[in-house]
């Protein structure tokens, strides 16, 4: 087996279940924080993502219900004067990481 093939072989510890976020954790109206990022509610199922020093880096939108829930990272594009979807993710943490790293 080559080194590349070995990288993609399932490992025993890879099969652990992914933690899920309960709806109450993401749907709460109070501001939330995720590491150095803060989530400020803008509308139902939409949050503004703000860095610790106050710079807005995008928005997080929740689409779908329980089994089909996706966390969508949105970024404002000045040229089009609208928000563009950066990506849709299964977890809030992935969507926030995408916004944080795609600056």
C-alpha positions, -999 to 999 in steps of 0.1 A, spaced: 0 0 0 14 34 -9 17 63 15 -12 81 -2 -35 51 0 -26 47 37 -36 83 43 -72 75 32 -76 42 50 -102 45 78 -86 45 112 -102 30 142 -105 64 160 -120 80 128 -153 63 135 -162 83 166 -196 101 162 -194 138 154 -209 159 182 -241 177 173 -254 211 182 -288 212 198 -313 236 183 -315 256 216 -277 263 214 -279 279 179 -314 293 180 -311 312 212 -317 350 209 -288 359 232 -253 367 217 -231 337 216 -194 333 213 -173 308 194 -137 311 205 -125 346 194 -157 351 174 -191 364 186 -224 357 171 -250 385 172 -285 377 162 -297 396 131 -329 378 122 -345 344 128 -318 318 119 -293 345 109 -263 358 130 -236 384 123 -201 370 129 -179 395 147 -142 392 156 -131 400 192 -120 435 182 -153 443 166 -147 437 129 -177 420 111 -164 391 90 -196 377 77 -229 361 86 -240 326 96 -274 313 84 -291 281 94 -311 264 67 -333 233 69 -345 213 99 -329 188 122 -318 161 97 -312 185 68 -297 214 89 -269 232 72 -249 261 85 -242 286 57 -213 310 57 -221 343 40 -198 372 31 -208 406 17 -194 414 -17 -192 451 -23 -191 450 -61 -224 431 -63 -238 448 -31 -251 415 -19 -241 385 2 -224 356 -14 -225 321 0 -190 310 9 -201 274 18 -227 252 35 -215 230 63 -229 203 86 -216 220 118 -215 256 131 -178 253 139 -170 244 102 -189 274 89 -173 298 114 -138 284 106 -145 290 69 -153 326 76 -124 331 99 -99 316 74 -113 331 41 -106 367 50 
